[in-house]
Amino acid sequence: MGPMIVEFGLGTSLRRGDYTQAAERAVRAALWRNSINLAEYMGVAKEDMVIEVRIGCVQPDAVEVDVLAAAFPYGQTSFVVEKGGLDVVRPEGTGNPTVMAQAALIVSVDASERPLEAT
């Protein structure tokens, strides 16, 4: 079982400086702007998809992973939150920065038990 699909998303928190919100928006962008129908194609249950979620943002420790996990309707998820993304300081130099986070969803399935189709 190896990676079969990689989906990407970008999320922002424009005013609140909320790293979890930006990361959740990045995850949702990767999920809902793209159609992940790998399970159906491979003949396995959606719940059997293994999804490695990698998040990049300036303050990785500020991301609440349990909030991100709730965004997934199915699949077995794991999370890595690391330094990346971008904080954009406001022109006036005060207040929260605009936070940008990136998400990569690396999707795998174990299709070894899938019966071969007759050709």
Beta strands, then each sheet from edge to edge (+ up, - down):
strand 1: 5-13
strand 2: 50-57
strand 3: 76-83
strand 4: 86-88
strand 5: 98-108
sheet 1: 1+ 5- 2+ 3+
sheet 2: 1+ 5- 4+
end
